[in-house]
Amino acid sequence: MPSEQVNIYEAKTRLSQLVDQAAAGEEIIIARNGRPVARLVPLQRQPVNRVPGAWKGKGWIAPDFDDTPQEIIDLFYEGAAFPEDD
């Protein structure tokens, strides 16, 4: 895409729009008194190198993790939605 040149005042008033244009791949040249002084370009993100299994052996789950106490099950199916105050 060809670059667009805008003066500083216009860049201030249209910053959000210009950032959207740059994020879409367009290069924006910002000028002062008609002379280019800065470029607004899309950010090139570096990929994150992930290492599978980095947490292996550093955590555990209790054997009864999925077990729900019968008291909780009973309250869920038979308990009052709004228990009365005693």
PDB file with one MODEL, atoms N, CA, C and O in Angstrom:
MODEL        1
ATOM      1  N   MET A   1       0.836  -1.183   0.000  1.00  0.00           N
ATOM      2  CA  MET A   1       0.000   0.000   0.000  1.00  0.00           C
ATOM      3  C   MET A   1       0.876   1.239   0.000  1.00  0.00           C
ATOM      4  O   MET A   1       1.904   1.276   0.675  1.00  0.00           O
ATOM      5  N   PRO A   2       0.478   2.244  -0.746  1.00  0.00           N
ATOM      6  CA  PRO A   2       1.238   3.493  -0.703  1.00  0.00           C
ATOM      7  C   PRO A   2       1.037   4.182   0.629  1.00  0.00           C
ATOM      8  O   PRO A   2       0.001   4.033   1.276  1.00  0.00           O
ATOM      9  N   SER A   3       2.050   4.941   1.030  1.00  0.00           N
ATOM     10  CA  SER A   3       1.953   5.619   2.325  1.00  0.00           C
ATOM     11  C   SER A   3       1.148   6.902   2.186  1.00  0.00           C
ATOM     12  O   SER A   3       1.072   7.505   1.115  1.00  0.00           O
ATOM     13  N   GLU A   4       0.556   7.295   3.296  1.00  0.00           N
ATOM     14  CA  GLU A   4      -0.227   8.527   3.372  1.00  0.00           C
ATOM     15  C   GLU A   4       0.550   9.507   4.226  1.00  0.00           C
ATOM     16  O   GLU A   4       1.119   9.117   5.245  1.00  0.00           O
ATOM     17  N   GLN A   5       0.588  10.771   3.834  1.00  0.00           N
ATOM     18  CA  GLN A   5       1.272  11.779   4.629  1.00  0.00           C
ATOM     19  C   GLN A   5       0.234  12.710   5.245  1.00  0.00           C
ATOM     20  O   GLN A   5      -0.660  13.212   4.564  1.00  0.00           O
ATOM     21  N   VAL A   6       0.375  12.929   6.559  1.00  0.00           N
ATOM     22  CA  VAL A   6      -0.519  13.844   7.256  1.00  0.00           C
ATOM     23  C   VAL A   6       0.320  14.783   8.107  1.00  0.00           C
ATOM     24  O   VAL A   6       1.412  14.429   8.552  1.00  0.00           O
ATOM     25  N   ASN A   7      -0.205  15.993   8.329  1.00  0.00           N
ATOM     26  CA  ASN A   7       0.544  16.908   9.186  1.00  0.00           C
ATOM     27  C   ASN A   7       0.257  16.582  10.649  1.00  0.00           C
ATOM     28  O   ASN A   7      -0.684  15.848  10.949  1.00  0.00           O
ATOM     29  N   ILE A   8       1.050  17.114  11.542  1.00  0.00           N
ATOM     30  CA  ILE A   8       0.945  16.787  12.963  1.00  0.00           C
ATOM     31  C   ILE A   8      -0.434  17.124  13.516  1.00  0.00           C
ATOM     32  O   ILE A   8      -0.991  16.329  14.274  1.00  0.00           O
ATOM     33  N   TYR A   9      -0.998  18.261  13.168  1.00  0.00           N
ATOM     34  CA  TYR A   9      -2.311  18.633  13.687  1.00  0.00           C
ATOM     35  C   TYR A   9      -3.356  17.610  13.260  1.00  0.00           C
ATOM     36  O   TYR A   9      -4.173  17.177  14.073  1.00  0.00           O
ATOM     37  N   GLU A  10      -3.333  17.224  11.995  1.00  0.00           N
ATOM     38  CA  GLU A  10      -4.285  16.233  11.491  1.00  0.00           C
ATOM     39  C   GLU A  10      -4.062  14.887  12.176  1.00  0.00           C
ATOM     40  O   GLU A  10      -5.022  14.188  12.500  1.00  0.00           O
ATOM     41  N   ALA A  11      -2.798  14.523  12.397  1.00  0.00           N
ATOM     42  CA  ALA A  11      -2.493  13.266  13.081  1.00  0.00           C
ATOM     43  C   ALA A  11      -3.048  13.270  14.504  1.00  0.00           C
ATOM     44  O   ALA A  11      -3.529  12.241  14.979  1.00  0.00           O
ATOM     45  N   LYS A  12      -2.989  14.405  15.183  1.00  0.00           N
ATOM     46  CA  LYS A  12      -3.536  14.495  16.541  1.00  0.00           C
ATOM     47  C   LYS A  12      -5.042  14.275  16.533  1.00  0.00           C
ATOM     48  O   LYS A  12      -5.575  13.565  17.386  1.00  0.00           O
ATOM     49  N   THR A  13      -5.719  14.877  15.581  1.00  0.00           N
ATOM     50  CA  THR A  13      -7.177  14.791  15.558  1.00  0.00           C
ATOM     51  C   THR A  13      -7.676  13.450  15.017  1.00  0.00           C
ATOM     52  O   THR A  13      -8.798  13.044  15.322  1.00  0.00           O
ATOM     53  N   ARG A  14      -6.861  12.759  14.221  1.00  0.00           N
ATOM     54  CA  ARG A  14      -7.279  11.482  13.616  1.00  0.00           C
ATOM     55  C   ARG A  14      -6.448  10.301  14.110  1.00  0.00           C
ATOM     56  O   ARG A  14      -6.370   9.279  13.427  1.00  0.00           O
ATOM     57  N   LEU A  15      -5.828  10.423  15.281  1.00  0.00           N
ATOM     58  CA  LEU A  15      -4.888   9.395  15.733  1.00  0.00           C
ATOM     59  C   LEU A  15      -5.488   7.992  15.737  1.00  0.00           C
ATOM     60  O   LEU A  15      -4.869   7.055  15.233  1.00  0.00           O
ATOM     61  N   SER A  16      -6.674   7.840  16.294  1.00  0.00           N
ATOM     62  CA  SER A  16      -7.293   6.522  16.372  1.00  0.00           C
ATOM     63  C   SER A  16      -7.482   5.917  14.976  1.00  0.00           C
ATOM     64  O   SER A  16      -7.188   4.741  14.764  1.00  0.00           O
ATOM     65  N   GLN A  17      -7.962   6.702  14.049  1.00  0.00           N
ATOM     66  CA  GLN A  17      -8.167   6.238  12.674  1.00  0.00           C
ATOM     67  C   GLN A  17      -6.837   5.885  12.017  1.00  0.00           C
ATOM     68  O   GLN A  17      -6.733   4.871  11.327  1.00  0.00           O
ATOM     69  N   LEU A  18      -5.815   6.724  12.230  1.00  0.00           N
ATOM     70  CA  LEU A  18      -4.505   6.460  11.637  1.00  0.00           C
ATOM     71  C   LEU A  18      -3.879   5.189  12.211  1.00  0.00           C
ATOM     72  O   LEU A  18      -3.229   4.436  11.486  1.00  0.00           O
ATOM     73  N   VAL A  19      -4.071   4.947  13.507  1.00  0.00           N
ATOM     74  CA  VAL A  19      -3.557   3.720  14.114  1.00  0.00           C
ATOM     75  C   VAL A  19      -4.258   2.510  13.504  1.00  0.00           C
ATOM     76  O   VAL A  19      -3.616   1.494  13.239  1.00  0.00           O
ATOM     77  N   ASP A  20      -5.561   2.607  13.279  1.00  0.00           N
ATOM     78  CA  ASP A  20      -6.289   1.509  12.633  1.00  0.00           C
ATOM     79  C   ASP A  20      -5.755   1.249  11.228  1.00  0.00           C
ATOM     80  O   ASP A  20      -5.603   0.097  10.822  1.00  0.00           O
ATOM     81  N   GLN A  21      -5.473   2.312  10.493  1.00  0.00           N
ATOM     82  CA  GLN A  21      -4.925   2.163   9.142  1.00  0.00           C
ATOM     83  C   GLN A  21      -3.552   1.491   9.197  1.00  0.00           C
ATOM     84  O   GLN A  21      -3.258   0.604   8.395  1.00  0.00           O
ATOM     85  N   ALA A  22      -2.724   1.912  10.134  1.00  0.00           N
ATOM     86  CA  ALA A  22      -1.392   1.316  10.263  1.00  0.00           C
ATOM     87  C   ALA A  22      -1.507  -0.149  10.656  1.00  0.00           C
ATOM     88  O   ALA A  22      -0.771  -0.985  10.131  1.00  0.00           O
ATOM     89  N   ALA A  23      -2.419  -0.477  11.573  1.00  0.00           N
ATOM     90  CA  ALA A  23      -2.607  -1.864  11.988  1.00  0.00           C
ATOM     91  C   ALA A  23      -3.053  -2.722  10.812  1.00  0.00           C
ATOM     92  O   ALA A  23      -2.771  -3.920  10.774  1.00  0.00           O
ATOM     93  N   ALA A  24      -3.748  -2.116   9.854  1.00  0.00           N
ATOM     94  CA  ALA A  24      -4.197  -2.842   8.665  1.00  0.00           C
ATOM     95  C   ALA A  24      -3.089  -2.975   7.619  1.00  0.00           C
ATOM     96  O   ALA A  24      -3.304  -3.569   6.563  1.00  0.00           O
ATOM     97  N   GLY A  25      -1.900  -2.424   7.908  1.00  0.00           N
ATOM     98  CA  GLY A  25      -0.764  -2.595   7.005  1.00  0.00           C
ATOM     99  C   GLY A  25      -0.317  -1.350   6.273  1.00  0.00           C
ATOM    100  O   GLY A  25       0.669  -1.392   5.537  1.00  0.00           O
ATOM    101  N   GLU A  26      -1.007  -0.255   6.451  1.00  0.00           N
ATOM    102  CA  GLU A  26      -0.644   0.979   5.750  1.00  0.00           C
ATOM    103  C   GLU A  26       0.418   1.745   6.536  1.00  0.00           C
ATOM    104  O   GLU A  26       0.416   1.752   7.767  1.00  0.00           O
ATOM    105  N   GLU A  27       1.314   2.381   5.810  1.00  0.00           N
ATOM    106  CA  GLU A  27       2.343   3.219   6.433  1.00  0.00           C
ATOM    107  C   GLU A  27       1.863   4.662   6.400  1.00  0.00           C
ATOM    108  O   GLU A  27       1.451   5.162   5.353  1.00  0.00           O
ATOM    109  N   ILE A  28       1.916   5.329   7.547  1.00  0.00           N
ATOM    110  CA  ILE A  28       1.485   6.718   7.647  1.00  0.00           C
ATOM    111  C   ILE A  28       2.722   7.570   7.948  1.00  0.00           C
ATOM    112  O   ILE A  28       3.455   7.296   8.898  1.00  0.00           O
ATOM    113  N   ILE A  29       2.946   8.596   7.140  1.00  0.00           N
ATOM    114  CA  ILE A  29       4.044   9.527   7.352  1.00  0.00           C
ATOM    115  C   ILE A  29       3.481  10.770   8.043  1.00  0.00           C
ATOM    116  O   ILE A  29       2.511  11.365   7.572  1.00  0.00           O
ATOM    117  N   ILE A  30       4.091  11.152   9.152  1.00  0.00           N
ATOM    118  CA  ILE A  30       3.668  12.354   9.874  1.00  0.00           C
ATOM    119  C   ILE A  30       4.670  13.454   9.562  1.00  0.00           C
ATOM    120  O   ILE A  30       5.880  13.271   9.693  1.00  0.00           O
ATOM    121  N   ALA A  31       4.137  14.609   9.144  1.00  0.00           N
ATOM    122  CA  ALA A  31       4.995  15.705   8.698  1.00  0.00           C
ATOM    123  C   ALA A  31       4.780  16.951   9.551  1.00  0.00           C
ATOM    124  O   ALA A  31       3.702  17.185  10.097  1.00  0.00           O
ATOM    125  N   ARG A  32       5.838  17.733   9.641  1.00  0.00           N
ATOM    126  CA  ARG A  32       5.771  19.050  10.292  1.00  0.00           C
ATOM    127  C   ARG A  32       6.166  20.067   9.221  1.00  0.00           C
ATOM    128  O   ARG A  32       7.256  20.011   8.652  1.00  0.00           O
ATOM    129  N   ASN A  33       5.241  21.000   8.965  1.00  0.00           N
ATOM    130  CA  ASN A  33       5.471  22.009   7.921  1.00  0.00           C
ATOM    131  C   ASN A  33       5.816  21.368   6.582  1.00  0.00           C
ATOM    132  O   ASN A  33       6.681  21.858   5.857  1.00  0.00           O
ATOM    133  N   GLY A  34       5.136  20.270   6.258  1.00  0.00           N
ATOM    134  CA  GLY A  34       5.339  19.610   4.969  1.00  0.00           C
ATOM    135  C   GLY A  34       6.563  18.707   4.898  1.00  0.00           C
ATOM    136  O   GLY A  34       6.790  18.064   3.873  1.00  0.00           O
ATOM    137  N   ARG A  35       7.361  18.644   5.970  1.00  0.00           N
ATOM    138  CA  ARG A  35       8.575  17.804   5.965  1.00  0.00           C
ATOM    139  C   ARG A  35       8.339  16.567   6.827  1.00  0.00           C
ATOM    140  O   ARG A  35       7.983  16.696   7.998  1.00  0.00           O
ATOM    141  N   PRO A  36       8.530  15.381   6.275  1.00  0.00           N
ATOM    142  CA  PRO A  36       8.322  14.150   7.029  1.00  0.00           C
ATOM    143  C   PRO A  36       9.235  14.099   8.263  1.00  0.00           C
ATOM    144  O   PRO A  36      10.434  14.364   8.177  1.00  0.00           O
ATOM    145  N   VAL A  37       8.634  13.749   9.421  1.00  0.00           N
ATOM    146  CA  VAL A  37       9.415  13.656  10.653  1.00  0.00           C
ATOM    147  C   VAL A  37       9.230  12.316  11.370  1.00  0.00           C
ATOM    148  O   VAL A  37      10.042  11.968  12.227  1.00  0.00           O
ATOM    149  N   ALA A  38       8.179  11.557  11.039  1.00  0.00           N
ATOM    150  CA  ALA A  38       7.945  10.285  11.717  1.00  0.00           C
ATOM    151  C   ALA A  38       7.121   9.365  10.825  1.00  0.00           C
ATOM    152  O   ALA A  38       6.447   9.801   9.891  1.00  0.00           O
ATOM    153  N   ARG A  39       7.201   8.061  11.153  1.00  0.00           N
ATOM    154  CA  ARG A  39       6.420   7.059  10.433  1.00  0.00           C
ATOM    155  C   ARG A  39       5.579   6.262  11.425  1.00  0.00           C
ATOM    156  O   ARG A  39       6.055   5.893  12.499  1.00  0.00           O
ATOM    157  N   LEU A  40       4.341   6.004  11.064  1.00  0.00           N
ATOM    158  CA  LEU A  40       3.463   5.139  11.847  1.00  0.00           C
ATOM    159  C   LEU A  40       3.279   3.869  11.026  1.00  0.00           C
ATOM    160  O   LEU A  40       2.691   3.892   9.945  1.00  0.00           O
ATOM    161  N   VAL A  41       3.786   2.768  11.553  1.00  0.00           N
ATOM    162  CA  VAL A  41       3.749   1.494  10.824  1.00  0.00           C
ATOM    163  C   VAL A  41       3.169   0.411  11.726  1.00  0.00           C
ATOM    164  O   VAL A  41       3.141   0.570  12.946  1.00  0.00           O
ATOM    165  N   PRO A  42       2.701  -0.702  11.129  1.00  0.00           N
ATOM    166  CA  PRO A  42       2.176  -1.784  11.969  1.00  0.00           C
ATOM    167  C   PRO A  42       3.297  -2.429  12.774  1.00  0.00           C
ATOM    168  O   PRO A  42       4.431  -2.543  12.309  1.00  0.00           O
ATOM    169  N   LEU A  43       2.960  -2.845  13.979  1.00  0.00           N
ATOM    170  CA  LEU A  43       3.922  -3.511  14.855  1.00  0.00           C
ATOM    171  C   LEU A  43       4.102  -4.952  14.394  1.00  0.00           C
ATOM    172  O   LEU A  43       3.125  -5.678  14.211  1.00  0.00           O
ATOM    173  N   GLN A  44       5.338  -5.356  14.211  1.00  0.00           N
ATOM    174  CA  GLN A  44       5.647  -6.728  13.834  1.00  0.00           C
ATOM    175  C   GLN A  44       5.926  -7.511  15.106  1.00  0.00           C
ATOM    176  O   GLN A  44       6.987  -7.366  15.713  1.00  0.00           O
ATOM    177  N   ARG A  45       4.975  -8.335  15.506  1.00  0.00           N
ATOM    178  CA  ARG A  45       5.130  -9.095  16.746  1.00  0.00           C
ATOM    179  C   ARG A  45       6.038 -10.291  16.525  1.00  0.00           C
ATOM    180  O   ARG A  45       5.970 -10.973  15.502  1.00  0.00           O
ATOM    181  N   GLN A  46       6.887 -10.524  17.510  1.00  0.00           N
ATOM    182  CA  GLN A  46       7.770 -11.684  17.469  1.00  0.00           C
ATOM    183  C   GLN A  46       7.022 -12.886  18.044  1.00  0.00           C
ATOM    184  O   GLN A  46       6.373 -12.766  19.084  1.00  0.00           O
ATOM    185  N   PRO A  47       7.102 -14.038  17.385  1.00  0.00           N
ATOM    186  CA  PRO A  47       6.427 -15.208  17.929  1.00  0.00           C
ATOM    187  C   PRO A  47       7.062 -15.634  19.255  1.00  0.00           C
ATOM    188  O   PRO A  47       8.272 -15.519  19.446  1.00  0.00           O
ATOM    189  N   VAL A  48       6.228 -16.121  20.153  1.00  0.00           N
ATOM    190  CA  VAL A  48       6.703 -16.589  21.450  1.00  0.00           C
ATOM    191  C   VAL A  48       7.097 -18.053  21.312  1.00  0.00           C
ATOM    192  O   VAL A  48       6.300 -18.884  20.876  1.00  0.00           O
ATOM    193  N   ASN A  49       8.326 -18.357  21.684  1.00  0.00           N
ATOM    194  CA  ASN A  49       8.774 -19.743  21.620  1.00  0.00           C
ATOM    195  C   ASN A  49       8.324 -20.471  22.875  1.00  0.00           C
ATOM    196  O   ASN A  49       8.846 -20.241  23.965  1.00  0.00           O
ATOM    197  N   ARG A  50       7.345 -21.356  22.703  1.00  0.00           N
ATOM    198  CA  ARG A  50       6.826 -22.116  23.835  1.00  0.00           C
ATOM    199  C   ARG A  50       7.535 -23.455  23.894  1.00  0.00           C
ATOM    200  O   ARG A  50       7.860 -24.058  22.871  1.00  0.00           O
ATOM    201  N   VAL A  51       7.764 -23.899  25.106  1.00  0.00           N
ATOM    202  CA  VAL A  51       8.405 -25.189  25.314  1.00  0.00           C
ATOM    203  C   VAL A  51       7.383 -26.121  25.948  1.00  0.00           C
ATOM    204  O   VAL A  51       7.042 -25.947  27.118  1.00  0.00           O
ATOM    205  N   PRO A  52       6.881 -27.111  25.202  1.00  0.00           N
ATOM    206  CA  PRO A  52       5.908 -28.030  25.777  1.00  0.00           C
ATOM    207  C   PRO A  52       6.497 -28.771  26.980  1.00  0.00           C
ATOM    208  O   PRO A  52       7.660 -29.173  26.971  1.00  0.00           O
ATOM    209  N   GLY A  53       5.677 -28.939  28.002  1.00  0.00           N
ATOM    210  CA  GLY A  53       6.087 -29.704  29.174  1.00  0.00           C
ATOM    211  C   GLY A  53       6.943 -28.944  30.154  1.00  0.00           C
ATOM    212  O   GLY A  53       7.558 -29.561  31.024  1.00  0.00           O
ATOM    213  N   ALA A  54       7.010 -27.631  30.054  1.00  0.00           N
ATOM    214  CA  ALA A  54       7.860 -26.857  30.948  1.00  0.00           C
ATOM    215  C   ALA A  54       7.422 -26.975  32.407  1.00  0.00           C
ATOM    216  O   ALA A  54       8.248 -26.823  33.307  1.00  0.00           O
ATOM    217  N   TRP A  55       6.137 -27.244  32.657  1.00  0.00           N
ATOM    218  CA  TRP A  55       5.633 -27.371  34.033  1.00  0.00           C
ATOM    219  C   TRP A  55       5.542 -28.825  34.489  1.00  0.00           C
ATOM    220  O   TRP A  55       5.048 -29.092  35.585  1.00  0.00           O
ATOM    221  N   LYS A  56       6.006 -29.762  33.675  1.00  0.00           N
ATOM    222  CA  LYS A  56       5.899 -31.180  34.036  1.00  0.00           C
ATOM    223  C   LYS A  56       6.599 -31.436  35.373  1.00  0.00           C
ATOM    224  O   LYS A  56       7.753 -31.057  35.571  1.00  0.00           O
ATOM    225  N   GLY A  57       5.870 -32.090  36.285  1.00  0.00           N
ATOM    226  CA  GLY A  57       6.425 -32.438  37.585  1.00  0.00           C
ATOM    227  C   GLY A  57       6.421 -31.305  38.599  1.00  0.00           C
ATOM    228  O   GLY A  57       6.903 -31.484  39.718  1.00  0.00           O
ATOM    229  N   LYS A  58       5.883 -30.133  38.232  1.00  0.00           N
ATOM    230  CA  LYS A  58       5.904 -28.990  39.148  1.00  0.00           C
ATOM    231  C   LYS A  58       4.558 -28.759  39.839  1.00  0.00           C
ATOM    232  O   LYS A  58       4.425 -27.833  40.639  1.00  0.00           O
ATOM    233  N   GLY A  59       3.591 -29.569  39.545  1.00  0.00           N
ATOM    234  CA  GLY A  59       2.280 -29.419  40.168  1.00  0.00           C
ATOM    235  C   GLY A  59       1.610 -30.768  40.268  1.00  0.00           C
ATOM    236  O   GLY A  59       2.065 -31.736  39.657  1.00  0.00           O
ATOM    237  N   TRP A  60       0.527 -30.847  41.034  1.00  0.00           N
ATOM    238  CA  TRP A  60      -0.190 -32.104  41.169  1.00  0.00           C
ATOM    239  C   TRP A  60      -1.663 -31.822  41.434  1.00  0.00           C
ATOM    240  O   TRP A  60      -2.045 -30.723  41.835  1.00  0.00           O
ATOM    241  N   ILE A  61      -2.469 -32.833  41.201  1.00  0.00           N
ATOM    242  CA  ILE A  61      -3.899 -32.757  41.479  1.00  0.00           C
ATOM    243  C   ILE A  61      -4.216 -33.898  42.434  1.00  0.00           C
ATOM    244  O   ILE A  61      -3.804 -35.038  42.216  1.00  0.00           O
ATOM    245  N   ALA A  62      -4.952 -33.580  43.492  1.00  0.00           N
ATOM    246  CA  ALA A  62      -5.307 -34.588  44.488  1.00  0.00           C
ATOM    247  C   ALA A  62      -6.123 -35.705  43.841  1.00  0.00           C
ATOM    248  O   ALA A  62      -6.893 -35.444  42.916  1.00  0.00           O
ATOM    249  N   PRO A  63      -5.971 -36.934  44.306  1.00  0.00           N
ATOM    250  CA  PRO A  63      -6.718 -38.049  43.719  1.00  0.00           C
ATOM    251  C   PRO A  63      -8.236 -37.863  43.817  1.00  0.00           C
ATOM    252  O   PRO A  63      -8.971 -38.371  42.971  1.00  0.00           O
ATOM    253  N   ASP A  64      -8.711 -37.144  44.835  1.00  0.00           N
ATOM    254  CA  ASP A  64     -10.151 -36.945  44.992  1.00  0.00           C
ATOM    255  C   ASP A  64     -10.622 -35.604  44.418  1.00  0.00           C
ATOM    256  O   ASP A  64     -11.661 -35.084  44.823  1.00  0.00           O
ATOM    257  N   PHE A  65      -9.871 -35.058  43.495  1.00  0.00           N
ATOM    258  CA  PHE A  65     -10.180 -33.747  42.915  1.00  0.00           C
ATOM    259  C   PHE A  65     -11.609 -33.679  42.366  1.00  0.00           C
ATOM    260  O   PHE A  65     -12.306 -32.688  42.585  1.00  0.00           O
ATOM    261  N   ASP A  66     -12.045 -34.712  41.661  1.00  0.00           N
ATOM    262  CA  ASP A  66     -13.365 -34.715  41.034  1.00  0.00           C
ATOM    263  C   ASP A  66     -14.477 -35.218  41.950  1.00  0.00           C
ATOM    264  O   ASP A  66     -15.644 -35.187  41.559  1.00  0.00           O
ATOM    265  N   ASP A  67     -14.153 -35.676  43.145  1.00  0.00           N
ATOM    266  CA  ASP A  67     -15.170 -36.200  44.049  1.00  0.00           C
ATOM    267  C   ASP A  67     -15.922 -35.047  44.704  1.00  0.00           C
ATOM    268  O   ASP A  67     -15.314 -34.140  45.274  1.00  0.00           O
ATOM    269  N   THR A  68     -17.244 -35.091  44.618  1.00  0.00           N
ATOM    270  CA  THR A  68     -18.074 -34.072  45.249  1.00  0.00           C
ATOM    271  C   THR A  68     -18.696 -34.681  46.502  1.00  0.00           C
ATOM    272  O   THR A  68     -19.307 -35.746  46.421  1.00  0.00           O
ATOM    273  N   PRO A  69     -18.558 -34.040  47.641  1.00  0.00           N
ATOM    274  CA  PRO A  69     -19.155 -34.559  48.864  1.00  0.00           C
ATOM    275  C   PRO A  69     -20.678 -34.697  48.718  1.00  0.00           C
ATOM    276  O   PRO A  69     -21.328 -33.846  48.110  1.00  0.00           O
ATOM    277  N   GLN A  70     -21.233 -35.768  49.277  1.00  0.00           N
ATOM    278  CA  GLN A  70     -22.668 -36.025  49.180  1.00  0.00           C
ATOM    279  C   GLN A  70     -23.478 -34.864  49.751  1.00  0.00           C
ATOM    280  O   GLN A  70     -24.567 -34.574  49.255  1.00  0.00           O
ATOM    281  N   GLU A  71     -22.971 -34.203  50.769  1.00  0.00           N
ATOM    282  CA  GLU A  71     -23.663 -33.062  51.366  1.00  0.00           C
ATOM    283  C   GLU A  71     -23.896 -31.946  50.334  1.00  0.00           C
ATOM    284  O   GLU A  71     -24.963 -31.333  50.304  1.00  0.00           O
ATOM    285  N   ILE A  72     -22.911 -31.697  49.512  1.00  0.00           N
ATOM    286  CA  ILE A  72     -23.030 -30.666  48.467  1.00  0.00           C
ATOM    287  C   ILE A  72     -24.034 -31.094  47.406  1.00  0.00           C
ATOM    288  O   ILE A  72     -24.834 -30.284  46.936  1.00  0.00           O
ATOM    289  N   ILE A  73     -23.991 -32.361  47.033  1.00  0.00           N
ATOM    290  CA  ILE A  73     -24.938 -32.879  46.033  1.00  0.00           C
ATOM    291  C   ILE A  73     -26.361 -32.756  46.560  1.00  0.00           C
ATOM    292  O   ILE A  73     -27.261 -32.333  45.835  1.00  0.00           O
ATOM    293  N   ASP A  74     -26.566 -33.130  47.836  1.00  0.00           N
ATOM    294  CA  ASP A  74     -27.898 -33.020  48.433  1.00  0.00           C
ATOM    295  C   ASP A  74     -28.381 -31.574  48.459  1.00  0.00           C
ATOM    296  O   ASP A  74     -29.542 -31.307  48.150  1.00  0.00           O
ATOM    297  N   LEU A  75     -27.521 -30.651  48.817  1.00  0.00           N
ATOM    298  CA  LEU A  75     -27.908 -29.242  48.834  1.00  0.00           C
ATOM    299  C   LEU A  75     -28.271 -28.745  47.436  1.00  0.00           C
ATOM    300  O   LEU A  75     -29.183 -27.933  47.281  1.00  0.00           O
ATOM    301  N   PHE A  76     -27.567 -29.227  46.432  1.00  0.00           N
ATOM    302  CA  PHE A  76     -27.822 -28.796  45.061  1.00  0.00           C
ATOM    303  C   PHE A  76     -29.199 -29.246  44.591  1.00  0.00           C
ATOM    304  O   PHE A  76     -29.940 -28.472  43.985  1.00  0.00           O
ATOM    305  N   TYR A  77     -29.539 -30.510  44.876  1.00  0.00           N
ATOM    306  CA  TYR A  77     -30.807 -31.036  44.389  1.00  0.00           C
ATOM    307  C   TYR A  77     -31.982 -30.795  45.334  1.00  0.00           C
ATOM    308  O   TYR A  77     -33.118 -30.678  44.874  1.00  0.00           O
ATOM    309  N   GLU A  78     -31.740 -30.720  46.638  1.00  0.00           N
ATOM    310  CA  GLU A  78     -32.841 -30.653  47.585  1.00  0.00           C
ATOM    311  C   GLU A  78     -32.837 -29.400  48.462  1.00  0.00           C
ATOM    312  O   GLU A  78     -33.805 -29.162  49.184  1.00  0.00           O
ATOM    313  N   GLY A  79     -31.788 -28.607  48.416  1.00  0.00           N
ATOM    314  CA  GLY A  79     -31.698 -27.436  49.275  1.00  0.00           C
ATOM    315  C   GLY A  79     -32.601 -26.313  48.801  1.00  0.00           C
ATOM    316  O   GLY A  79     -32.941 -26.231  47.620  1.00  0.00           O
ATOM    317  N   ALA A  80     -32.979 -25.466  49.712  1.00  0.00           N
ATOM    318  CA  ALA A  80     -33.809 -24.317  49.376  1.00  0.00           C
ATOM    319  C   ALA A  80     -32.955 -23.266  48.648  1.00  0.00           C
ATOM    320  O   ALA A  80     -31.784 -23.062  48.965  1.00  0.00           O
ATOM    321  N   ALA A  81     -33.573 -22.618  47.677  1.00  0.00           N
ATOM    322  CA  ALA A  81     -32.850 -21.599  46.932  1.00  0.00           C
ATOM    323  C   ALA A  81     -32.501 -20.412  47.813  1.00  0.00           C
ATOM    324  O   ALA A  81     -31.424 -19.829  47.690  1.00  0.00           O
ATOM    325  N   PHE A  82     -33.437 -20.052  48.720  1.00  0.00           N
ATOM    326  CA  PHE A  82     -33.222 -18.954  49.650  1.00  0.00           C
ATOM    327  C   PHE A  82     -33.572 -19.464  51.051  1.00  0.00           C
ATOM    328  O   PHE A  82     -34.714 -19.325  51.489  1.00  0.00           O
ATOM    329  N   PRO A  83     -32.603 -20.049  51.753  1.00  0.00           N
ATOM    330  CA  PRO A  83     -32.915 -20.585  53.091  1.00  0.00           C
ATOM    331  C   PRO A  83     -33.414 -19.485  54.011  1.00  0.00           C
ATOM    332  O   PRO A  83     -32.945 -18.348  53.966  1.00  0.00           O
ATOM    333  N   GLU A  84     -34.385 -19.857  54.852  1.00  0.00           N
ATOM    334  CA  GLU A  84     -34.951 -18.888  55.783  1.00  0.00           C
ATOM    335  C   GLU A  84     -33.966 -18.631  56.910  1.00  0.00           C
ATOM    336  O   GLU A  84     -33.235 -19.528  57.327  1.00  0.00           O
ATOM    337  N   ASP A  85     -33.954 -17.399  57.398  1.00  0.00           N
ATOM    338  CA  ASP A  85     -33.112 -17.059  58.535  1.00  0.00           C
ATOM    339  C   ASP A  85     -33.759 -17.619  59.804  1.00  0.00           C
ATOM    340  O   ASP A  85     -34.972 -17.521  59.984  1.00  0.00           O
ATOM    341  N   ASP A  86     -32.949 -18.197  60.670  1.00  0.00           N
ATOM    342  CA  ASP A  86     -33.471 -18.742  61.928  1.00  0.00           C
ATOM    343  C   ASP A  86     -33.427 -17.719  63.029  1.00  0.00           C
ATOM    344  O   ASP A  86     -33.828 -18.007  64.156  1.00  0.00           O
TER     345      ASP A  86
ENDMDL
END
